[in-house]
């Protein structure tokens, strides 16, 4: 007998990185379900545009997920304007790609700050009140790359391993409290972040709406492992059960080892530029350089 679905109408969701991509698609899907959403994004104009599209059920808040004060302000504003946060969706993340040996430390730090601390702060700031109320749902956006290590994305894979591992630990720590934890692990998603990446054999790229729909499904019928597409779950289980040499042979056969390594740099140019300006400090540094260059001309 199927479990009865939970009612999420009237709940409040705070979504990071929701001005575009998966976050934006999830905000749209949740508003359709009667959920009020706080759109957090460093790109405040993108957040405002998304909130305007969604109407009175959404608000836009400027958010730098690497700054705990900015994150705290985001949650406070969401609660002040919409009500207690029932759902936190830690979606913000970046994926600069290239050989590990060529990756500069600024890029490494930026990925760790956004992909790890951006999830850590979201959980830390919302869990206590959820536990007090005896209800709530934490949704952490990881990646299928969080279950493996792929050439061309060493740091990215490492950060997503952290998200998977931390989410698993939180699932244990919240067991029986009424607070649910879900870890979302999509394959390549056709967003700006996924631009210029190859297809693997047998597993096609998915749309942000596919991820959003699975998130809504997990909120209504809580489950931890949220693979997108769902077929990736059994594939991961099979892969984990065979020796490393066999896993790597399969990865080569389906070209999984090429997904993050053999990329179309031209197609990713705009994304890589935006990813390099993904924190307040980056934007301020870029602004100062622009002023310096203009003063020299």
N, C-alpha and C positions, 0 to 999 in steps of 0.2 A: 504494500500500500504506500503510495507516494505521500511524502510529508507535506503538510499544509504550508503554503507559502506565507512568508512574513509580509505584513503590510508596511510599506515604506512611505505611503502617502503622508505628507505633512512633516516628514523628517527634514533635518538640515544636514547638508553635505558641504564640507570644505575641500576644494580640489586645487592642488598646486599645479602650476604650469598649464592652466586651463584656457589660456588665450588662443590656443591652436592645437592641432593634432589630437591625440588620444584624450587629453583632458577636456578639450572643447567638445568632442563627440560624446564623452561621458556626461558632461554637463547638460547637453541637449537631451540625452536619453533619460536622465534623472528628472529633468523638468517635465518631460512627457509623463513621467510616473507620479507627478505631484510632489516632488521633492524640491525644497528651496536650496539654492546653491550659492556658495561664495566662490567667485572666480579669482584665484590668486595667480598673479603672473608678474615677472619683472618688466615685461612689455605691457605697461599700463594701458596703452591705447588698444592693444589687442584684447585685453581683459574687458575694457569698456565696450568694445564693439560686440564681443560675445554676450556680455550682460544685456546690452541694449536689444540684441536679437531675441534673447530669451524673456525679456519683459520683467514684470514686477517680482517674479520668483527668483531673480538673480541679482547679485551685487558684484561689483568689480573692486578689487583691492590690490594695490601695488604690493608685490611680495618678492623679497630676495630670500630664497630658502636657505642660503648659506649664513644668514644673519639671524641668530636666535631672537633678537629683539623685534626684527621685522616679522618673523614668523609668529611671535607672541601677539603682536599688534593685529596680524591677519586673523588669528583665532578670536581675539577679543572683539574685533569689528564684526566678524561673522555672528558671534553670539549676541552682540548688542543689537544688531539690525535684524537678525533672522531667528535667533533662539539658540538654545544649547546645541552644540555640534554632535549629531548622532553618528555621522559617517565622516571619516577623514580619508581622503584618497591622495596618497603621496605619489604623485605622478611625475613631477618635474625631474628631468634628467637630460644629460647630453651624451653624445657618442662621437667625439673626435676619433678618427681612425688613422692608422699608420703603423709601421714597424715599431716595436717597443724601444729599440735602440735609438730611434730617431725622435722619440717623444720628449719634448722639453718638460722641465719640472713644473712650469706654470700650467701646462695643460693637464699634467697628472694631478696637481693640487686642485685644479678647477673641477675635474671629474669627481675626485674624492669629496670635495666640499658640497657639490650639488647632489651627486648620486647616493652618497652615504649620509652625510650630515643632514641633507635636505629631507631624508626619510626619518632619520633618528629624531630630529627636532619635532617633526609632525607627530610621531608616536609619543614622545615624551610630554608634549604639551596637551595632548588630548586624552591619553589613557587614564590619568588620575580621576578626572571628572566622570569618565565613562564607568570606571570601576565603582565610584561612589554611587552612581545612579543604577548600577547593575545592568547596564545595556549600552550598546554601541558597536560599531564595526570599523575596524582598521583595514584598509585596503592598500597594500604596497605594490607598486608596479615594478616588477623585476624584469626578467627577460628569459627566453629559452637559453640565452647565453649564460644565465646564472646557474645552469646545470652542466656547463661544459666550459672549455677554454678554447677560444678560436684565434688563430693567427691574425694579426692586424688589429686586434682589439683587446690586448692583454689587460690594460687598466680597466677598460669598460667591463670586461667579463669579471674581473676581480670585484668591482663595485657591486655588480649584480649578484655575485655569490654572497656578498655581505647581506644584501637585502633578503635573499632567500633564507640564509642562516638565521638572521635576526628575527625574521617573521616566524620561522619555525619555533624559535625559543619563546617568542611572545605568545604563540598559540598554546604552548604548555603553561606559561605563567598565567594566562587568563582562563584556563580551562575551568568550567563550572561557575564562572563569575557573571555570565550573561554577555560578556564582551567577546565578539567574534573577530578573527583575523583571517584575511585572505591574501594570498600571494599570487599575483597575476604574471604569467610567463608566456608572452606572445612570441611568435616567430617575427621575422621582419614585417614591419607595418608600413604601409604606403603613406608615410608622412614625409615631411622635410627631413627628419632625422634618418629615415630609411632610404633617402634618395641615393641613386648610383650604386646600389647593392645588387649582387647577382641573385637569381633564384636557385634554390637547391632542387634536386630531382625528387619529385614526389610531394614536396611541401611548398605550396605557393605562398607568396606574400599575402597578408591579410589587410583589410581596411580598418581604419580607426573605429568605425561603427561596429565592426565585429568584436573588437575588444570591449567597447562600451556595452554592448549587449550581454557579453559574458559577465561583466562586472555587475550589471543590474541583476542578472540571474543569480549570482553568488550572494547578493544582498538579500534577495527574496528567499533563496534556499541556501543558507550558509555552507560553504565548503572552503577548504584551505587552498588546495591546488586548483588554480584557474589557468588552464592551458588554452592558448588560442593559436590554431584551432584545437579542439578537444583531442583530436587524433594524436597530437604530439605527446600526450600523457602516456599512453601505452608504449609508444616508441621509446620514450625515455626509460620506462621500466624495463623494457627488453634490453636496451643498451646497457643499463646498469648491471644486468645479470650476466653479461658475457665478459670475457677477459679484455684487457685494454687493447691488445693487438687486434682483436675482432672489432671493437668499437671504432678504432681508428681506421680500419679497412672500410667499414661501412661509411664513415664520415667522408673518406676520400671518394668512395663510389658515388655518393649523392652530392658531392662537391660542397659539403658543409664547410670544409677547410678553406674554401675560396670566398665564402660569403663576405667576410670582413677584410680579406686580404687583397682580392682582385676587384678594386672598386673603380667607378668612373669618377675621376677627380673633378672633371668639368661639371658633371651633374651635381656634385656635392659642394661645389665652390661656395655658393651662397649660404648653405647650412653651416659649413665649417667656419665661415666668417662670423656668423651669428653666434655659434657655440663659443667662439673666442671672446665674446662680450656678454657672458651669461651671469655676471654678478654686478652688483653696484660698483665695486672697486674697478672692474673691467671697464664699465661705461665711463666712470670718472677719469680713468687713465686715458681712454680713447679721446675724451673731450679735451683733456689737457694737451694731448699730443696735437690735436687738431688746431687748438689755439696757438700752440708753439709753431706749427708749420705755417699757419696763416700770418704770424708775426714776422716770419723770415721771408715771406714772399713779397 
